[in-house]
Amino acid sequence: MTLTFKVKPGYRLNILSFSFYNCTTATNWTTNVTTGYKNWLMTINGLQVGADTMNRGFTMVSTGTRIVENPANGLMGTVTVVLDF
């Protein structure tokens, strides 16, 4: 999943933390089929800012507020956030 946006000219963007809900590996009780994904990785302008394994048996789980692993500070122009799972 990719999100691309532009920082307004004259401004700089600092990303210190993030959170999102994700679909984990839950077994559909009606079909006994495992769905969702276990792993995710997020990059901002190619720099890894977070990754984790979600090994819980729930259909929707929040990452909670996570501090970025690598500073994403002073961003200008086009910013691209990629979430791989």
Wavefront OBJ file of the C-alpha trace (Angstrom):
o trace
v 0.000 0.000 0.000
v 1.451 3.378 -0.965
v 0.534 6.870 0.194
v 2.158 9.782 -1.630
v 1.654 13.422 -0.678
v 3.435 16.769 -0.921
v 4.637 18.922 1.951
v 3.587 22.533 1.437
v 6.459 24.699 0.147
v 8.232 26.463 3.004
v 7.341 23.705 5.489
v 9.223 20.640 6.706
v 7.627 17.441 7.981
v 8.871 15.503 11.014
v 7.362 12.051 11.543
v 8.007 10.875 15.085
v 5.435 8.111 15.505
v 2.604 6.284 13.771
v -0.152 3.754 14.370
v -2.635 1.791 12.292
v -5.012 -1.136 12.495
v -4.043 -4.247 10.613
v -5.605 -7.545 9.670
v -3.794 -10.296 11.532
v -3.742 -14.007 10.964
v -7.130 -15.047 12.220
v -8.880 -18.282 11.407
v -12.343 -17.838 9.950
v -14.419 -20.030 12.226
v -16.951 -20.780 9.471
v -14.389 -22.077 6.957
v -11.374 -22.852 9.171
v -9.212 -20.851 6.729
v -6.432 -18.575 7.994
v -6.613 -15.060 6.553
v -4.726 -11.804 6.885
v -1.000 -11.307 7.162
v 1.643 -11.876 9.815
v 4.345 -9.361 8.944
v 4.420 -5.702 7.972
v 7.153 -3.211 7.121
v 6.803 0.561 6.676
v 9.162 2.874 4.813
v 9.082 6.637 4.366
v 10.997 7.848 1.313
v 12.801 4.490 1.249
v 13.888 4.612 4.907
v 12.555 1.813 7.119
v 10.654 3.320 10.044
v 8.951 0.240 11.460
v 8.318 -3.478 11.090
v 6.704 -6.157 13.199
v 5.104 -9.576 13.265
v 1.444 -9.746 14.200
v 0.846 -13.293 15.363
v -2.454 -12.850 17.148
v -5.739 -14.627 16.587
v -7.864 -11.509 16.170
v -9.289 -10.050 12.968
v -8.184 -6.442 13.638
v -5.265 -5.383 15.833
v -3.788 -1.937 16.437
v -0.054 -1.463 16.310
v -0.450 1.045 19.136
v 1.597 4.217 18.937
v 5.032 3.283 17.632
v 8.083 5.529 17.638
v 9.840 5.508 14.246
v 12.949 3.299 14.164
v 14.853 5.823 12.053
v 14.266 9.577 12.133
v 12.067 10.897 9.334
v 12.742 14.580 9.937
v 12.907 17.666 7.762
v 11.023 16.098 4.871
v 10.189 18.487 2.035
v 8.488 18.073 -1.317
v 7.022 14.686 -2.170
v 6.763 12.134 0.649
v 6.071 8.475 -0.071
v 4.946 6.112 2.679
v 4.924 2.419 1.753
v 3.348 -0.274 3.913
v 4.264 -3.808 2.831
v 2.577 -6.861 4.281
l 1 2 3 4 5 6 7 8 9 10 11 12 13 14 15 16 17 18 19 20 21 22 23 24 25 26 27 28 29 30 31 32 33 34 35 36 37 38 39 40 41 42 43 44 45 46 47 48 49 50 51 52 53 54 55 56 57 58 59 60 61 62 63 64 65 66 67 68 69 70 71 72 73 74 75 76 77 78 79 80 81 82 83 84 85
